[in-house]
Amino acid sequence: MIAVNYSQFREKMKSHLDKVTDDYETVVITRKENKNVVILSEETYNNLIENIHVMGSKSNYDWLMESKAQLEKGRVSAHTLIEVTDE
């Protein structure tokens, strides 16, 4: 995480934004009266929202943990997919 004040961010905006998108850094722009702003890449933001959705429901979380446990115990199976055409 990188913390910079507004003036520092403005002076090197492209550099900071490149770090966010290329290096998955989070930039905190510090402002007066603790009105800070956080900058995340769109990919990081979407991942965060997806995790909130999955973990926000007990049934989703339980299903995910059960699936993880099965995978770790080697209880998996492979299936051949059959392509279906519109004919």
GIQUI-V800619 format. One record per residue. N is the residue number from 0. RES is the residue in one small letter. SS is DSSP state (hx for helix, st for strand, lp for the rest). D_FIRST is the distance of its C-alpha to the first C-alpha in whole Angstrom. Layout:
n=N res=RES ss=SS d_first=D_FIRST
n=N res=RES ss=SS d_first=D_FIRST
This chain:
n=0 res=m ss=lp d_first=0
n=1 res=i ss=st d_first=4
n=2 res=a ss=st d_first=7
n=3 res=v ss=st d_first=10
n=4 res=n ss=st d_first=13
n=5 res=y ss=hx d_first=16
n=6 res=s ss=hx d_first=18
n=7 res=q ss=hx d_first=15
n=8 res=f ss=hx d_first=14
n=9 res=r ss=hx d_first=17
n=10 res=e ss=hx d_first=18
n=11 res=k ss=lp d_first=16
n=12 res=m ss=hx d_first=15
n=13 res=k ss=hx d_first=16
n=14 res=s ss=hx d_first=14
n=15 res=h ss=hx d_first=11
n=16 res=l ss=hx d_first=13
n=17 res=d ss=hx d_first=14
n=18 res=k ss=hx d_first=10
n=19 res=v ss=hx d_first=9
n=20 res=t ss=hx d_first=13
n=21 res=d ss=hx d_first=14
n=22 res=d ss=hx d_first=11
n=23 res=y ss=lp d_first=9
n=24 res=e ss=lp d_first=6
n=25 res=t ss=lp d_first=5
n=26 res=v ss=st d_first=6
n=27 res=v ss=st d_first=7
n=28 res=i ss=st d_first=11
n=29 res=t ss=st d_first=12
n=30 res=r ss=lp d_first=16
n=31 res=k ss=hx d_first=19
n=32 res=e ss=hx d_first=20
n=33 res=n ss=hx d_first=17
n=34 res=k ss=lp d_first=17
n=35 res=n ss=lp d_first=14
n=36 res=v ss=st d_first=13
n=37 res=v ss=st d_first=10
n=38 res=i ss=st d_first=10
n=39 res=l ss=lp d_first=10
n=40 res=s ss=lp d_first=13
n=41 res=e ss=hx d_first=16
n=42 res=e ss=hx d_first=16
n=43 res=t ss=hx d_first=13
n=44 res=y ss=hx d_first=15
n=45 res=n ss=hx d_first=18
n=46 res=n ss=hx d_first=17
n=47 res=l ss=hx d_first=16
n=48 res=i ss=hx d_first=19
n=49 res=e ss=hx d_first=21
n=50 res=n ss=hx d_first=20
n=51 res=i ss=hx d_first=21
n=52 res=h ss=hx d_first=24
n=53 res=v ss=hx d_first=25
n=54 res=m ss=hx d_first=24
n=55 res=g ss=lp d_first=25
n=56 res=s ss=lp d_first=29
n=57 res=k ss=hx d_first=30
n=58 res=s ss=hx d_first=33
n=59 res=n ss=hx d_first=30
n=60 res=y ss=hx d_first=28
n=61 res=d ss=hx d_first=31
n=62 res=w ss=hx d_first=32
n=63 res=l ss=hx d_first=29
n=64 res=m ss=hx d_first=29
n=65 res=e ss=hx d_first=33
n=66 res=s ss=hx d_first=32
n=67 res=k ss=hx d_first=30
n=68 res=a ss=hx d_first=32
n=69 res=q ss=hx d_first=35
n=70 res=l ss=hx d_first=33
n=71 res=e ss=hx d_first=32
n=72 res=k ss=lp d_first=36
n=73 res=g ss=lp d_first=37
n=74 res=r ss=lp d_first=39
n=75 res=v ss=lp d_first=38
n=76 res=s ss=lp d_first=40
n=77 res=a ss=lp d_first=40
n=78 res=h ss=lp d_first=42
n=79 res=t ss=lp d_first=44
n=80 res=l ss=lp d_first=43
n=81 res=i ss=lp d_first=46
n=82 res=e ss=lp d_first=45
n=83 res=v ss=lp d_first=47
n=84 res=t ss=lp d_first=49
n=85 res=d ss=lp d_first=50
n=86 res=e ss=lp d_first=54
